[in-house]
Amino acid sequence: MAVARNLDRFPPDFMFSLSNEEFDILKFHFGTSSWCGTRKLPRAFTEQGVAMLSSV
């Protein structure tokens, strides 16, 4: 939620959204329940993006 409110602070090369295929692979890998839906695809962060998250 904090990231969504501060999108202008994150350069596009520090963060990206996962594709449907990538998200399905992660759900399978971690054994996440498939019955719980999501409205938006999750975001992934580069090393620099994770460092920026600590300031949000």
C-alpha positions in Angstrom: 0.0 0.0 0.0 2.8 2.4 0.8 4.4 1.8 -2.6 1.1 2.5 -4.4 0.9 5.9 -2.6 4.5 6.7 -3.5 4.9 5.4 -7.0 6.7 8.6 -8.2 9.5 7.8 -5.7 10.4 4.5 -7.5 12.1 4.7 -10.9 10.7 2.1 -13.4 13.9 0.2 -13.4 13.8 -0.4 -9.6 10.3 -2.1 -9.7 8.2 -4.1 -12.1 4.9 -6.1 -12.1 5.1 -9.8 -12.5 3.3 -11.4 -15.4 0.5 -13.8 -15.0 2.8 -16.7 -15.8 5.5 -15.6 -13.4 2.9 -15.2 -10.6 1.4 -18.7 -11.3 4.9 -20.2 -11.0 5.5 -18.4 -7.7 2.2 -19.6 -6.3 3.0 -23.2 -7.3 6.6 -22.9 -5.9 5.4 -21.6 -2.5 2.2 -23.6 -2.3 -0.1 -20.6 -2.2 -3.8 -21.3 -2.2 -5.4 -20.8 -5.6 -8.9 -20.0 -4.3 -7.9 -16.6 -2.9 -8.0 -14.1 -5.8 -5.9 -11.0 -6.3 -6.9 -7.8 -8.0 -3.5 -6.7 -9.2 -0.4 -8.6 -10.0 2.3 -8.3 -7.3 5.3 -6.1 -7.8 8.9 -7.3 -7.7 11.8 -5.0 -6.7 15.4 -4.9 -7.7 18.1 -4.6 -5.0 18.0 -0.8 -5.3 14.2 -0.9 -5.1 14.3 -2.9 -1.9 16.7 -0.3 -0.4 14.2 2.4 -1.4 11.4 0.5 0.3 13.1 1.0 3.7 12.6 4.8 3.3 8.8 4.5 2.5 
